[in-house]
Amino acid sequence: AFHKNFPSCFPAPVALSIQLLKVSSTVIQFSWKPQGGTGDSPYTVRLRGASGEPQERILNETSTSFENLLSGSQYRISVEVSTCSKNVSTSLTVQTAAAVYRGTTRITNEVFKPEYQNKSSTEFKEFENKFIMEV
């Protein structure tokens, strides 16, 4: 028995669940699944970062990928579906990975001690703590 104002309405999903597929320093890829009811498309997918304009997509599929993101930043992803007069949405906060840089450091104001070659020695640990504090 359908409501007389919405003769062709189908039950909206009870909930949506987001699954992360890939998170790197510049990419967030995810999918979502409607639970219960019919997962009538289209889905409104949004990505909102701390800075910059939110991105919005209207999709019929149940996965997407946002690229060219800032590394080490938090983003809020959300998925919404409307069926008749009911909106169902879910969101998730995701942090992109930090960018990794490789480099070498040369320490010229410290005399090398043979104990530094043993990473579990007290001398190495003291030097490591001092180095981290200096950096």
MORAHU-V381196 format. One record per residue. N is the residue number from 1. RES is the residue in one letter. PSI is psi in whole degrees, 0 to 359 (* if undefined). OMEGA is omega as a letter, one per 40 degrees, with the letter a starting at -180 (NA if undefined). Layout:
# MORAHU-V381196
n res psi omega
N RES PSI OMEGA
N RES PSI OMEGA
This chain:
# MORAHU-V381196
n res psi omega
1 A 109 i
2 F 153 i
3 H 139 a
4 K 334 i
5 N 341 a
6 F 69 a
7 P 336 a
8 S 23 a
9 C 144 i
10 F 156 a
11 P 135 i
12 A 155 i
13 P 146 i
14 V 324 a
15 A 162 i
16 L 141 i
17 S 136 a
18 I 136 i
19 Q 125 i
20 L 131 i
21 L 323 a
22 K 131 i
23 V 119 i
24 S 194 a
25 S 339 a
26 T 359 a
27 V 137 i
28 I 117 i
29 Q 132 a
30 F 164 i
31 S 169 i
32 W 158 a
33 K 125 i
34 P 141 a
35 Q 117 a
36 G 156 i
37 G 198 i
38 T 135 a
39 G 65 a
40 D 128 i
41 S 172 e
42 P 162 i
43 Y 140 i
44 T 119 a
45 V 131 a
46 R 147 i
47 L 125 a
48 R 123 i
49 G 174 a
50 A 325 i
51 S 153 i
52 G 165 a
53 E 140 i
54 P 146 i
55 Q 140 a
56 E 138 i
57 R 142 i
58 I 117 a
59 L 149 i
60 N 335 i
61 E 174 a
62 T 33 i
63 S 155 i
64 T 172 a
65 S 132 i
66 F 131 a
67 E 175 a
68 N 40 i
69 L 168 i
70 L 137 i
71 S 149 i
72 G 29 a
73 S 152 i
74 Q 138 i
75 Y 148 i
76 R 120 i
77 I 141 i
78 S 150 i
79 V 135 a
80 E 142 i
81 V 139 i
82 S 130 i
83 T 119 a
84 C 239 a
85 S 11 a
86 K 131 i
87 N 132 i
88 V 129 a
89 S 159 i
90 T 156 i
91 S 164 a
92 L 139 i
93 T 129 a
94 V 140 i
95 Q 128 i
96 T 154 a
97 A 155 i
98 A 150 i
99 A 144 a
100 V 128 i
101 Y 143 i
102 R 146 i
103 G 173 i
104 T 149 i
105 T 135 i
106 R 126 a
107 I 119 a
108 T 349 a
109 N 22 a
110 E 134 i
111 V 130 a
112 F 131 i
113 K 142 i
114 P 332 a
115 E 339 a
116 Y 340 i
117 Q 341 i
118 N 106 a
119 K 348 i
120 S 3 i
121 S 153 i
122 T 319 a
123 E 316 i
124 F 314 a
125 K 320 i
126 E 317 i
127 F 317 i
128 E 315 i
129 N 318 i
130 K 318 i
131 F 314 i
132 I 319 i
133 M 321 a
134 E 319 a
135 V * NA
